[in-house]
Amino acid sequence: MSAQILHLADLHFGGVADITQVEALEHMLPDLNPDAIVVAGDLSQRARHGEFQRARAFVRAAGQTAPVLVIPGNHDVQWWWRPLIPFGRRAIYAKYRRHFGDDLTPTTALPGVVIASALSSHGVAWGSLTFKPGDLAVKGHLPRKEMERVTRIFAAAPRDAARVLVVHHNVLRGEISQRMGLAHWRRTQRRIVASGADVVLCGHDHEEAADVLAGRVVVSTTGTLSTRTRGGRPSCFNFVSIEPTAVQVTFFRWEGERGKFRASDTFAFARGSDARAQAAVPS
């Protein structure tokens, strides 16, 4: 079985969203014809109702083409309501839940693929604090119980099914930003590998990337459809094709003069323990 996943994140509906790009993507979705669409967080810019309403309209339109899996990013969390209070979780996700439902970590099953999400956006929480003030409410973390839940989902999947993990924060260091999205990233990477994930889809860093973790887990980091791109690079989303023996990640980059996204680099990886050895250079 093979599956094609349209992978995007960081639409940032609000002041910085590029509506021209969003509408171009909406127009081309039926032609792309993915089996599933993953929106890996940061649908809003300031977690306002109007921003979530536009994001909901996008998700509903995308759902006419394929099932859509959505998770919150750090911009979707009203962290200022309950900073550092473990029992304040309901309040900080209240607006997001109103527009996208109570399930913050949805799961989707396709023929030959199981897609499970994990919540890395917790606002100002003890697990995501660092010694850098600029990381406040920006860094994410994946608690042990969260990854244990994902591990159980993957363990229950058919043996030959591809296991896809969706998180908001970038799992690998950004090439331009040189920043890890997750606090305690070494420990978190070990938990991701131990979960049995074959592929990780993430965002947050606003720069497209495709690489491997621990030599076998393929990591796809998508760009953004907002004006906040890294290094002046064009906006980008990823198209991930999962085959029985391989994973391909194709970047669709924005071409402003043509007013459309166009397929550019494709990275190919073997599925399994030799993913690093068979990673291909971009085409």
ZISUL-V899959 format. One record per residue. N is the residue number from 1. RES is the residue in one letter. SS is DSSP state (2 for helix, 1 for strand, 0 for the rest). OMEGA is omega as a letter, one per 20 degrees, with the letter a starting at -180 (* if undefined). NEAR is the number of other C-alpha atoms within 8 Angstrom. Layout:
BEGIN
n	res	ss	omega	near
N	RES	SS	OMEGA	NEAR
N	RES	SS	OMEGA	NEAR
END
This chain:
BEGIN
n	res	ss	omega	near
1	M	0	r	6
2	S	0	r	9
3	A	1	r	13
4	Q	1	a	11
5	I	1	r	12
6	L	1	a	13
7	H	1	r	14
8	L	1	r	14
9	A	0	r	19
10	D	0	r	16
11	L	0	r	13
12	H	0	r	15
13	F	1	a	14
14	G	0	a	10
15	G	0	a	6
16	V	0	r	10
17	A	1	r	11
18	D	0	a	10
19	I	2	r	6
20	T	2	r	7
21	Q	2	r	12
22	V	2	a	10
23	E	2	r	8
24	A	2	r	11
25	L	2	r	10
26	E	2	a	10
27	H	2	a	7
28	M	2	a	8
29	L	2	a	11
30	P	2	r	7
31	D	2	r	5
32	L	2	r	6
33	N	0	r	8
34	P	0	r	12
35	D	0	r	11
36	A	1	r	11
37	I	1	r	14
38	V	1	r	13
39	V	1	a	12
40	A	1	r	18
41	G	0	a	16
42	D	0	r	16
43	L	0	a	17
44	S	1	r	16
45	Q	0	a	14
46	R	0	r	8
47	A	0	r	13
48	R	0	a	9
49	H	2	a	7
50	G	2	r	7
51	E	2	r	15
52	F	2	r	15
53	Q	2	r	9
54	R	2	r	9
55	A	2	r	11
56	R	2	r	10
57	A	2	r	8
58	F	2	a	9
59	V	2	r	9
60	R	2	r	8
61	A	2	r	9
62	A	2	a	13
63	G	0	r	9
64	Q	0	a	7
65	T	0	a	10
66	A	0	r	11
67	P	1	a	10
68	V	1	r	11
69	L	1	a	11
70	V	1	r	10
71	I	1	r	14
72	P	0	r	16
73	G	0	a	15
74	N	2	r	15
75	H	2	a	13
76	D	2	a	15
77	V	0	r	14
78	Q	0	a	11
79	W	2	a	11
80	W	2	r	8
81	W	2	a	8
82	R	0	r	10
83	P	0	r	10
84	L	0	r	7
85	I	0	a	8
86	P	2	a	6
87	F	2	a	5
88	G	2	a	10
89	R	2	a	9
90	R	2	a	7
91	A	2	a	9
92	I	2	r	14
93	Y	0	a	11
94	A	2	a	8
95	K	2	r	11
96	Y	2	r	13
97	R	2	a	11
98	R	2	a	8
99	H	2	a	9
100	F	2	r	9
101	G	0	a	8
102	D	0	a	6
103	D	0	r	7
104	L	0	a	9
105	T	0	a	9
106	P	0	r	10
107	T	1	r	9
108	T	1	r	8
109	A	1	r	7
110	L	1	r	9
111	P	0	r	7
112	G	0	a	11
113	V	1	r	11
114	V	1	a	14
115	I	1	r	12
116	A	1	r	15
117	S	1	r	12
118	A	0	a	12
119	L	0	r	13
120	S	0	a	12
121	S	0	a	13
122	H	0	a	13
123	G	0	r	14
124	V	0	a	12
125	A	0	a	12
126	W	2	a	6
127	G	2	a	8
128	S	2	r	14
129	L	0	r	11
130	T	0	r	8
131	F	0	a	4
132	K	0	a	6
133	P	2	a	6
134	G	2	r	5
135	D	2	a	9
136	L	0	r	10
137	A	0	r	12
138	V	0	r	9
139	K	0	r	14
140	G	1	r	16
141	H	0	r	14
142	L	0	a	11
143	P	0	a	7
144	R	2	a	7
145	K	2	r	6
146	E	2	a	10
147	M	2	r	13
148	E	2	r	9
149	R	2	r	8
150	V	2	r	12
151	T	2	r	11
152	R	2	r	8
153	I	2	a	9
154	F	2	r	13
155	A	2	a	7
156	A	2	a	6
157	A	0	r	8
158	P	0	a	6
159	R	0	a	4
160	D	0	r	5
161	A	0	r	9
162	A	1	a	12
163	R	1	a	13
164	V	1	r	13
165	L	1	r	13
166	V	1	r	13
167	V	0	r	16
168	H	0	a	18
169	H	0	a	15
170	N	0	a	15
171	V	0	r	11
172	L	0	a	8
173	R	0	r	10
174	G	0	a	11
175	E	0	a	5
176	I	0	a	7
177	S	0	a	8
178	Q	0	a	7
179	R	0	r	6
180	M	0	r	11
181	G	0	a	15
182	L	1	r	15
183	A	0	r	12
184	H	0	a	8
185	W	2	r	11
186	R	2	r	6
187	R	2	a	7
188	T	2	r	11
189	Q	2	r	10
190	R	2	r	8
191	R	2	r	10
192	I	2	r	10
193	V	2	a	11
194	A	2	a	8
195	S	0	a	11
196	G	0	r	10
197	A	0	r	14
198	D	0	a	13
199	V	1	r	12
200	V	1	r	13
201	L	1	a	14
202	C	1	a	16
203	G	0	r	18
204	H	0	a	13
205	D	0	r	12
206	H	0	r	12
207	E	0	a	14
208	E	0	r	12
209	A	1	r	8
210	A	1	a	10
211	D	1	r	7
212	V	1	r	11
213	L	1	r	11
214	A	0	r	6
215	G	0	a	10
216	R	0	a	13
217	V	1	r	15
218	V	1	a	14
219	V	1	r	15
220	S	1	r	14
221	T	1	a	14
222	T	0	r	17
223	G	0	a	17
224	T	0	r	17
225	L	0	r	15
226	S	1	r	13
227	T	0	a	9
228	R	0	r	7
229	T	0	r	13
230	R	2	r	10
231	G	2	a	5
232	G	2	a	5
233	R	0	r	7
234	P	0	r	8
235	S	0	a	12
236	C	1	r	15
237	F	1	a	16
238	N	1	r	16
239	F	1	a	12
240	V	1	r	12
241	S	1	a	11
242	I	1	r	11
243	E	0	a	9
244	P	0	a	8
245	T	0	a	7
246	A	1	r	10
247	V	1	r	13
248	Q	1	r	11
249	V	1	r	13
250	T	1	r	12
251	F	1	r	13
252	F	1	a	13
253	R	1	a	12
254	W	1	r	12
255	E	1	a	10
256	G	0	a	6
257	E	0	r	4
258	R	0	r	5
259	G	0	a	10
260	K	1	r	10
261	F	1	a	12
262	R	1	r	8
263	A	1	r	8
264	S	1	a	9
265	D	1	r	9
266	T	1	r	10
267	F	1	a	13
268	A	1	a	12
269	F	1	r	13
270	A	1	r	12
271	R	0	r	13
272	G	0	a	9
273	S	0	a	7
274	D	0	a	10
275	A	0	a	15
276	R	0	a	11
277	A	0	a	6
278	Q	0	r	9
279	A	0	a	10
280	A	0	r	7
281	V	0	a	6
282	P	0	r	6
283	S	0	*	6
END
